Amino acid sequence: MRRFIPILLTLTSISCSKSGTELTRFYEDGRAKPVVAIASVIDATSIDLPWSLSEELTSMVANSVSQDGRICVSCKDDLDSTDSPFGQDLAWIKREFPEDQFVVFMELVEHDVQPVETKGKAEPFETAMNLNTTMKLRVIDIRSLTPKIVLQEQVRSSYFIPKNAIPTDYSLSGWGTNDFYGTPMGQAHKQLIQELAQRIGDYIQLAKSR
């Protein structure tokens, strides 16, 4: 099933919850943390799963970025927009996020399982596999009158699945179950999200220090 969300901006309430303490907005020394809006991941892949990859990856990124402790993830209602987050026009972003300092956009462009190259012919169950994922990432600084791109790249991750691994039934061990993060896909997603969260945190901290 092909899922594409032009921009359904589901901002996850993590550290800066409306009902939570204001202390989470500040470091221990009293300095304010950067306030960052994380938009829903655009799923441009054709993978068919029993759950929404966009919802899963968005929540994982938001949680990972927040738990790092360096950033305050803002909370907002869902927002529809026809503007492109990866286009040249950035003016609309500042209008849509008046209370935020940075906005993170992501688009999943690859989610494929590929066999590891071997000599000779081999049956699929005799061949190790790589689960490859690629995410387009763009971080926008909207603190000034003119929005500025502080990070734009494709983050690629490859998770090795050994040969003779028992196939996973994701209708039983999918996202939301206790078993999911022990599956190859769960581990692959964790690996990708760790890299994304690290880069988001690092570049926002760098931009904030300038």
HURAGI-V53278 format. One record per residue. N is the residue number from 0. RES is the residue in one small letter. SS is DSSP state (A for helix, B for strand, O for the rest). PSI is psi in whole degrees, 0 to 359 (999 if undefined). Layout:
# HURAGI-V53278
n->N res->RES ss->SS psi->PSI
n->N res->RES ss->SS psi->PSI
This chain:
# HURAGI-V53278
n->0 res->m ss->O psi->127
n->1 res->r ss->O psi->118
n->2 res->r ss->O psi->124
n->3 res->f ss->O psi->122
n->4 res->i ss->O psi->104
n->5 res->p ss->O psi->307
n->6 res->i ss->O psi->87
n->7 res->l ss->B psi->102
n->8 res->l ss->O psi->89
n->9 res->t ss->O psi->101
n->10 res->l ss->O psi->123
n->11 res->t ss->O psi->132
n->12 res->s ss->O psi->110
n->13 res->i ss->O psi->270
n->14 res->s ss->O psi->338
n->15 res->c ss->O psi->47
n->16 res->s ss->O psi->143
n->17 res->k ss->O psi->329
n->18 res->s ss->O psi->357
n->19 res->g ss->O psi->175
n->20 res->t ss->O psi->145
n->21 res->e ss->A psi->345
n->22 res->l ss->A psi->336
n->23 res->t ss->A psi->347
n->24 res->r ss->A psi->353
n->25 res->f ss->B psi->151
n->26 res->y ss->O psi->170
n->27 res->e ss->O psi->334
n->28 res->d ss->O psi->6
n->29 res->g ss->O psi->349
n->30 res->r ss->O psi->144
n->31 res->a ss->B psi->139
n->32 res->k ss->O psi->151
n->33 res->p ss->B psi->137
n->34 res->v ss->B psi->120
n->35 res->v ss->B psi->128
n->36 res->a ss->B psi->128
n->37 res->i ss->B psi->111
n->38 res->a ss->O psi->155
n->39 res->s ss->O psi->137
n->40 res->v ss->O psi->131
n->41 res->i ss->B psi->121
n->42 res->d ss->B psi->103
n->43 res->a ss->O psi->17
n->44 res->t ss->O psi->173
n->45 res->s ss->O psi->13
n->46 res->i ss->O psi->138
n->47 res->d ss->O psi->113
n->48 res->l ss->O psi->160
n->49 res->p ss->O psi->1
n->50 res->w ss->O psi->173
n->51 res->s ss->O psi->117
n->52 res->l ss->A psi->324
n->53 res->s ss->A psi->312
n->54 res->e ss->A psi->316
n->55 res->e ss->A psi->306
n->56 res->l ss->A psi->324
n->57 res->t ss->A psi->312
n->58 res->s ss->A psi->323
n->59 res->m ss->A psi->316
n->60 res->v ss->A psi->313
n->61 res->a ss->A psi->316
n->62 res->n ss->A psi->316
n->63 res->s ss->A psi->317
n->64 res->v ss->A psi->317
n->65 res->s ss->A psi->316
n->66 res->q ss->A psi->342
n->67 res->d ss->O psi->334
n->68 res->g ss->O psi->356
n->69 res->r ss->O psi->348
n->70 res->i ss->B psi->144
n->71 res->c ss->B psi->114
n->72 res->v ss->B psi->121
n->73 res->s ss->O psi->161
n->74 res->c ss->O psi->133
n->75 res->k ss->O psi->164
n->76 res->d ss->O psi->162
n->77 res->d ss->O psi->147
n->78 res->l ss->O psi->128
n->79 res->d ss->B psi->141
n->80 res->s ss->O psi->146
n->81 res->t ss->O psi->356
n->82 res->d ss->O psi->148
n->83 res->s ss->O psi->126
n->84 res->p ss->O psi->345
n->85 res->f ss->O psi->16
n->86 res->g ss->O psi->185
n->87 res->q ss->O psi->330
n->88 res->d ss->O psi->117
n->89 res->l ss->O psi->354
n->90 res->a ss->A psi->323
n->91 res->w ss->A psi->333
n->92 res->i ss->A psi->318
n->93 res->k ss->A psi->324
n->94 res->r ss->A psi->322
n->95 res->e ss->A psi->338
n->96 res->f ss->O psi->64
n->97 res->p ss->O psi->339
n->98 res->e ss->O psi->2
n->99 res->d ss->O psi->161
n->100 res->q ss->O psi->329
n->101 res->f ss->B psi->152
n->102 res->v ss->B psi->136
n->103 res->v ss->B psi->126
n->104 res->f ss->B psi->142
n->105 res->m ss->B psi->145
n->106 res->e ss->B psi->121
n->107 res->l ss->B psi->114
n->108 res->v ss->B psi->349
n->109 res->e ss->B psi->135
n->110 res->h ss->B psi->81
n->111 res->d ss->B psi->146
n->112 res->v ss->B psi->123
n->113 res->q ss->B psi->139
n->114 res->p ss->B psi->143
n->115 res->v ss->O psi->133
n->116 res->e ss->O psi->133
n->117 res->t ss->O psi->161
n->118 res->k ss->O psi->135
n->119 res->g ss->O psi->188
n->120 res->k ss->O psi->144
n->121 res->a ss->O psi->144
n->122 res->e ss->O psi->154
n->123 res->p ss->A psi->321
n->124 res->f ss->A psi->350
n->125 res->e ss->A psi->1
n->126 res->t ss->O psi->132
n->127 res->a ss->O psi->155
n->128 res->m ss->B psi->158
n->129 res->n ss->B psi->130
n->130 res->l ss->B psi->108
n->131 res->n ss->B psi->131
n->132 res->t ss->B psi->142
n->133 res->t ss->B psi->130
n->134 res->m ss->B psi->125
n->135 res->k ss->B psi->134
n->136 res->l ss->B psi->132
n->137 res->r ss->B psi->128
n->138 res->v ss->B psi->126
n->139 res->i ss->B psi->130
n->140 res->d ss->B psi->117
n->141 res->i ss->O psi->28
n->142 res->r ss->O psi->332
n->143 res->s ss->O psi->180
n->144 res->l ss->O psi->326
n->145 res->t ss->O psi->117
n->146 res->p ss->O psi->145
n->147 res->k ss->B psi->134
n->148 res->i ss->B psi->121
n->149 res->v ss->B psi->344
n->150 res->l ss->B psi->131
n->151 res->q ss->B psi->116
n->152 res->e ss->B psi->173
n->153 res->q ss->B psi->124
n->154 res->v ss->B psi->119
n->155 res->r ss->B psi->139
n->156 res->s ss->B psi->143
n->157 res->s ss->B psi->122
n->158 res->y ss->B psi->125
n->159 res->f ss->B psi->130
n->160 res->i ss->B psi->115
n->161 res->p ss->O psi->154
n->162 res->k ss->O psi->156
n->163 res->n ss->O psi->14
n->164 res->a ss->O psi->142
n->165 res->i ss->O psi->126
n->166 res->p ss->O psi->145
n->167 res->t ss->O psi->132
n->168 res->d ss->O psi->99
n->169 res->y ss->O psi->354
n->170 res->s ss->O psi->340
n->171 res->l ss->O psi->329
n->172 res->s ss->O psi->37
n->173 res->g ss->O psi->182
n->174 res->w ss->O psi->134
n->175 res->g ss->O psi->347
n->176 res->t ss->O psi->162
n->177 res->n ss->O psi->337
n->178 res->d ss->O psi->345
n->179 res->f ss->A psi->313
n->180 res->y ss->A psi->359
n->181 res->g ss->A psi->357
n->182 res->t ss->O psi->162
n->183 res->p ss->A psi->317
n->184 res->m ss->A psi->319
n->185 res->g ss->A psi->317
n->186 res->q ss->A psi->320
n->187 res->a ss->A psi->318
n->188 res->h ss->A psi->320
n->189 res->k ss->A psi->319
n->190 res->q ss->A psi->316
n->191 res->l ss->A psi->314
n->192 res->i ss->A psi->324
n->193 res->q ss->A psi->318
n->194 res->e ss->A psi->317
n->195 res->l ss->A psi->312
n->196 res->a ss->A psi->321
n->197 res->q ss->A psi->317
n->198 res->r ss->A psi->321
n->199 res->i ss->A psi->311
n->200 res->g ss->A psi->316
n->201 res->d ss->A psi->314
n->202 res->y ss->A psi->328
n->203 res->i ss->A psi->321
n->204 res->q ss->A psi->321
n->205 res->l ss->A psi->316
n->206 res->a ss->A psi->323
n->207 res->k ss->A psi->332
n->208 res->s ss->A psi->348
n->209 res->r ss->O psi->999
